[in-house]
Amino acid sequence: MVARSPRPATRGSSIPSRLRADTVSISFEFFPPKDDAGEEVLWDAIRRLERVRPDFVSVTYGAGGTTQDRTVRVTQRIAAETTLTPLAHLTCVDASIAQLRGVIGQYAAAGVRDILALRGDPKGDVRGEWIAHPEGLSHADELVSLVRSLGDFTVGVAAFPDGHPESADFAADVETLVRKADAGATYAVTQMVFDADSYLRLRDAVAARRDLPITPGLMPVTNVRQIARMAELMGTPMPDAVLSRLTAVEGDPAAVREVGVEIATELAERMLAEGAPGLHFITMNRSTATLEVHDNLGLERSSLAG
């Protein structure tokens, strides 16, 4: 059980300041729904998780930059209809600079001032060749610079503890994060972490170069079928220590869920004990497993009445 607990989040303090505080920052990530039924599930999760008072929440783009319009709309609605601080995703995929400026303007008009600047995966094939829009940008640090030039935004970026699929080596991953910080990024959020040592290695290497808080992404696995897809999206195999525990019980859905929550709790405890600034939960638009890990860690929760 960790000793620190998250303070009540307010929109008056910035995400970077919350990540630098002496408390655990808790945040949640959602994906945009594909239809009305999916939207109901999403908003049920948002309302349940809102009661925990996270420091911020984010809504991703679909694979290859799809669902941009729905992502923007859901992010705007979070800003307008909830007490949550939305972190707006923005990618370079299939977008001109003019189009990117337009999306940034939409966010600003909705009062959204925190943006996660990403290059994004190749359109149509997450492991395909990256081809920039002829009037667009090619790298996340360029997008960071663009966002910072357009107003009073705080900008976060992605980090890859297990290595970006296109990166030459670990040193290149560190250098990429340093360039993003030099461009104006003030914090980073990782892809989902299943190896605490990989996260800590990257965090420490970057910390030796720049003051850039890096929050680990955490996802309680509740379905073994998700594993292959996750490995594909991450561009790296799942650690054997994690995979073996999940596949050992794959015939029992309840056991898979229990083991997935256990693994996420263990990872969270280790990374928080080693000084991680917080946890960014990838929720898959569900609240229950995330809240179980949250409770396992002994983190304070506001009243769930109502």
C-alpha positions as CSV (number, residue, x, y, z in Angstrom):
1,M,0.0,0.0,0.0
2,V,1.4,3.4,-0.9
3,A,1.7,6.2,1.6
4,R,0.7,9.1,-0.6
5,S,-2.8,9.9,-1.7
6,P,-4.2,12.1,-4.5
7,R,-5.5,15.5,-3.5
8,P,-8.8,16.7,-4.8
9,A,-8.3,17.9,-8.3
10,T,-9.3,21.3,-9.4
11,R,-9.1,23.1,-12.7
12,G,-7.1,25.9,-11.1
13,S,-3.7,24.1,-11.3
14,S,-1.9,22.8,-14.3
15,I,-1.2,19.2,-15.1
16,P,2.6,19.7,-14.9
17,S,2.2,21.3,-11.4
18,R,0.1,18.3,-10.2
19,L,2.8,15.9,-11.5
20,R,5.4,17.8,-9.6
21,A,3.5,17.8,-6.3
22,D,4.2,15.5,-3.4
23,T,1.1,13.6,-4.0
24,V,0.1,10.8,-6.3
25,S,-1.4,12.1,-9.6
26,I,-4.2,9.9,-10.8
27,S,-5.5,10.1,-14.4
28,F,-7.7,8.1,-16.7
29,E,-7.7,7.5,-20.4
30,F,-10.7,6.7,-22.6
31,F,-11.2,5.9,-26.2
32,P,-13.9,7.5,-28.4
33,P,-17.0,5.4,-28.8
34,K,-18.0,4.0,-32.2
35,D,-21.8,4.3,-31.8
36,D,-24.5,5.5,-29.4
37,A,-24.3,2.3,-27.3
38,G,-20.6,2.7,-26.9
39,E,-21.1,6.3,-25.9
40,E,-23.5,5.3,-23.1
41,V,-20.8,2.9,-21.8
42,L,-18.2,5.6,-22.0
43,W,-20.2,8.2,-20.1
44,D,-21.2,5.7,-17.4
45,A,-17.4,5.1,-16.9
46,I,-16.7,8.8,-16.9
47,R,-19.3,9.5,-14.3
48,R,-18.2,6.7,-12.0
49,L,-14.5,7.7,-12.3
50,E,-15.3,11.4,-11.9
51,R,-16.1,10.6,-8.3
52,V,-12.5,9.7,-7.6
53,R,-11.6,13.2,-8.6
54,P,-8.6,12.4,-10.9
55,D,-6.1,15.1,-11.8
56,F,-7.0,14.8,-15.5
57,V,-8.6,12.5,-18.1
58,S,-7.8,12.0,-21.8
59,V,-9.6,10.7,-24.9
60,T,-7.5,9.0,-27.5
61,Y,-7.8,9.0,-31.3
62,G,-8.6,5.7,-32.9
63,A,-5.8,3.7,-34.6
64,G,-4.1,5.5,-37.4
65,G,-5.7,8.8,-36.4
66,T,-9.3,7.8,-37.0
67,T,-12.2,9.2,-34.9
68,Q,-10.7,12.6,-34.6
69,D,-14.0,14.4,-34.8
70,R,-15.5,12.2,-32.1
71,T,-12.4,12.6,-29.9
72,V,-12.7,16.4,-30.1
73,R,-16.4,16.3,-29.4
74,V,-16.1,14.0,-26.4
75,T,-13.2,16.1,-25.0
76,Q,-15.3,19.3,-25.4
77,R,-18.2,17.6,-23.7
78,I,-16.0,16.6,-20.7
79,A,-14.8,20.2,-20.4
80,A,-18.4,21.5,-20.5
81,E,-20.4,18.9,-18.5
82,T,-18.0,17.5,-15.9
83,T,-15.7,18.7,-13.1
84,L,-12.8,16.9,-14.9
85,T,-9.7,18.4,-16.5
86,P,-9.5,17.1,-20.0
87,L,-6.2,16.4,-21.7
88,A,-6.8,16.7,-25.4
89,H,-5.1,14.2,-27.7
90,L,-3.7,15.6,-31.0
91,T,-1.8,13.8,-33.7
92,C,-0.1,14.7,-37.0
93,V,-1.8,11.9,-38.9
94,D,-3.3,12.9,-42.2
95,A,-3.5,16.5,-41.2
96,S,-2.1,19.7,-42.6
97,I,-0.8,22.5,-40.4
98,A,-3.9,24.5,-41.2
99,Q,-6.1,21.6,-40.1
100,L,-4.1,21.1,-36.9
101,R,-4.5,24.8,-36.1
102,G,-8.2,24.4,-36.6
103,V,-8.4,21.5,-34.1
104,I,-6.3,23.4,-31.6
105,G,-8.7,26.3,-32.0
106,Q,-11.6,24.1,-31.3
107,Y,-10.0,22.9,-28.1
108,A,-9.2,26.4,-27.0
109,A,-12.7,27.6,-27.7
110,A,-14.0,24.9,-25.4
111,G,-11.6,26.0,-22.6
112,V,-9.3,23.0,-23.1
113,R,-5.7,24.2,-22.4
114,D,-3.9,20.9,-22.0
115,I,-2.8,19.0,-25.1
116,L,-1.0,15.7,-25.6
117,A,1.0,16.1,-28.8
118,L,1.6,12.9,-30.7
119,R,3.0,12.0,-34.1
120,G,0.5,9.2,-34.2
121,D,0.5,5.8,-35.9
122,P,0.6,5.4,-39.7
123,K,-2.9,5.5,-41.1
124,G,-4.5,2.2,-41.9
125,D,-1.6,0.1,-40.4
126,V,-0.1,0.8,-37.0
127,R,3.1,-0.9,-38.1
128,G,3.2,0.5,-41.6
129,E,5.4,3.2,-43.0
130,W,4.9,6.7,-41.7
131,I,4.0,9.1,-44.4
132,A,3.5,12.7,-43.4
133,H,0.7,14.9,-44.9
134,P,2.4,17.0,-47.7
135,E,1.4,20.2,-45.8
136,G,1.7,18.7,-42.3
137,L,4.3,17.7,-39.7
138,S,6.5,14.6,-39.4
139,H,7.5,14.5,-35.7
140,A,5.9,15.1,-32.3
141,D,8.4,17.8,-31.3
142,E,7.2,19.8,-34.3
143,L,3.7,19.5,-33.1
144,V,4.7,20.6,-29.6
145,S,6.3,23.7,-31.0
146,L,3.1,24.4,-33.1
147,V,0.8,24.1,-30.1
148,R,3.0,26.2,-27.9
149,S,3.1,28.9,-30.5
150,L,-0.7,29.2,-30.6
151,G,-1.5,30.1,-27.1
152,D,-1.2,29.4,-23.4
153,F,-1.2,25.6,-23.6
154,T,0.5,23.1,-21.5
155,V,1.8,20.2,-23.7
156,G,2.4,16.6,-22.8
157,V,4.0,14.0,-25.0
158,A,4.2,10.2,-25.3
159,A,7.0,8.0,-23.9
160,F,7.9,4.5,-24.8
161,P,9.6,2.5,-21.9
162,D,9.8,-0.6,-24.1
163,G,11.1,1.3,-27.1
164,H,9.3,3.0,-30.0
165,P,8.8,0.5,-32.8
166,E,10.8,2.8,-35.2
167,S,13.5,3.7,-32.7
168,A,17.1,2.6,-33.3
169,D,17.8,1.9,-29.7
170,F,17.2,3.1,-26.1
171,A,19.5,6.1,-26.5
172,A,17.4,7.2,-29.4
173,D,14.2,7.0,-27.3
174,V,15.8,9.1,-24.6
175,E,17.0,11.7,-27.2
176,T,13.5,11.9,-28.7
177,L,12.0,12.8,-25.3
178,V,14.8,15.4,-24.7
179,R,13.9,17.0,-28.1
180,K,10.2,17.1,-27.1
181,A,11.1,18.8,-23.8
182,D,13.3,21.3,-25.7
183,A,10.4,22.1,-28.0
184,G,8.2,22.9,-25.0
185,A,6.7,19.7,-23.6
186,T,6.5,19.8,-19.8
187,Y,5.5,16.2,-19.0
188,A,5.1,12.8,-20.6
189,V,2.7,9.9,-20.3
190,T,3.9,6.4,-21.3
191,Q,2.3,3.7,-23.3
192,M,0.9,0.9,-21.0
193,V,3.7,-0.4,-18.8
194,F,4.0,-4.2,-18.0
195,D,7.7,-4.0,-16.9
196,A,8.4,-1.6,-14.1
197,D,12.2,-1.8,-14.7
198,S,11.8,-0.5,-18.3
199,Y,9.8,2.5,-17.1
200,L,12.3,3.3,-14.3
201,R,15.2,3.0,-16.8
202,L,13.7,5.5,-19.2
203,R,12.6,7.8,-16.4
204,D,16.0,8.0,-14.9
205,A,17.8,8.4,-18.2
206,V,15.6,11.4,-19.1
207,A,15.8,12.9,-15.6
208,A,19.6,13.0,-16.0
209,R,19.1,15.3,-19.0
210,R,15.8,17.2,-18.4
211,D,13.2,18.0,-15.8
212,L,10.3,16.1,-17.4
213,P,7.9,14.2,-15.2
214,I,7.0,10.9,-16.8
215,T,3.8,9.2,-15.7
216,P,3.5,5.4,-16.4
217,G,0.4,4.1,-18.2
218,L,-1.3,1.2,-16.5
219,M,-4.0,-1.1,-17.7
220,P,-5.5,-4.0,-15.7
221,V,-5.9,-6.8,-18.3
222,T,-9.3,-8.4,-18.0
223,N,-9.3,-10.4,-21.2
224,V,-6.5,-12.6,-22.6
225,R,-7.6,-11.9,-26.2
226,Q,-6.5,-8.3,-25.6
227,I,-2.9,-9.3,-25.2
228,A,-2.1,-9.9,-28.9
229,R,-3.7,-6.6,-29.8
230,M,-1.8,-4.7,-27.1
231,A,1.5,-6.2,-28.1
232,E,0.8,-5.1,-31.7
233,L,0.0,-1.6,-30.7
234,M,3.0,-1.3,-28.4
235,G,5.3,-2.9,-31.0
236,T,6.8,-5.1,-28.4
237,P,6.0,-8.5,-26.9
238,M,4.3,-8.8,-23.6
239,P,6.8,-9.8,-20.8
240,D,6.8,-13.5,-20.2
241,A,6.3,-12.9,-16.5
242,V,3.0,-11.2,-17.3
243,L,1.9,-13.4,-20.2
244,S,2.5,-16.7,-18.3
245,R,0.3,-15.6,-15.3
246,L,-2.6,-14.6,-17.6
247,T,-2.5,-17.6,-20.0
248,A,-2.3,-20.0,-17.0
249,V,-5.9,-19.0,-16.2
250,E,-7.2,-18.0,-19.6
251,G,-10.0,-20.6,-19.5
252,D,-11.5,-18.8,-16.4
253,P,-12.6,-15.2,-17.2
254,A,-13.1,-14.4,-13.5
255,A,-9.5,-15.6,-12.7
256,V,-8.1,-13.7,-15.7
257,R,-9.7,-10.5,-14.4
258,E,-8.4,-11.2,-10.8
259,V,-4.8,-11.9,-12.0
260,G,-4.9,-8.8,-14.3
261,V,-5.9,-6.6,-11.4
262,E,-3.2,-8.2,-9.2
263,I,-0.5,-7.5,-11.9
264,A,-1.6,-3.9,-12.3
265,T,-1.6,-3.4,-8.5
266,E,1.9,-4.9,-8.2
267,L,3.3,-2.7,-11.0
268,A,1.7,0.4,-9.5
269,E,3.0,-0.3,-6.0
270,R,6.6,-0.8,-7.4
271,M,6.6,2.3,-9.6
272,L,5.0,4.6,-6.9
273,A,7.5,3.3,-4.4
274,E,10.3,4.2,-6.8
275,G,9.0,7.8,-7.1
276,A,6.7,7.7,-10.2
277,P,4.7,11.0,-10.1
278,G,1.4,9.2,-10.6
279,L,-0.5,6.6,-12.6
280,H,-2.4,7.0,-15.9
281,F,-5.0,4.3,-16.1
282,I,-6.0,3.0,-19.5
283,T,-9.6,2.2,-18.7
284,M,-10.9,0.7,-22.0
285,N,-14.0,2.7,-21.1
286,R,-14.7,0.6,-18.1
287,S,-14.5,1.6,-14.5
288,T,-14.6,-1.4,-12.3
289,A,-11.1,-2.9,-12.7
290,T,-9.6,0.5,-12.6
291,L,-11.3,1.3,-9.3
292,E,-10.3,-2.0,-7.9
293,V,-6.6,-1.3,-8.5
294,H,-7.2,2.2,-7.2
295,D,-8.6,0.8,-3.9
296,N,-5.9,-1.9,-3.7
297,L,-3.4,0.9,-3.5
298,G,-5.1,2.5,-0.6
299,L,-5.7,5.8,-2.4
300,E,-8.4,8.0,-1.0
301,R,-11.7,8.1,-2.8
302,S,-14.4,10.7,-2.5
303,S,-17.9,9.6,-1.5
304,L,-19.6,7.4,-4.1
305,A,-23.0,8.3,-2.8
306,G,-25.5,9.5,-5.5
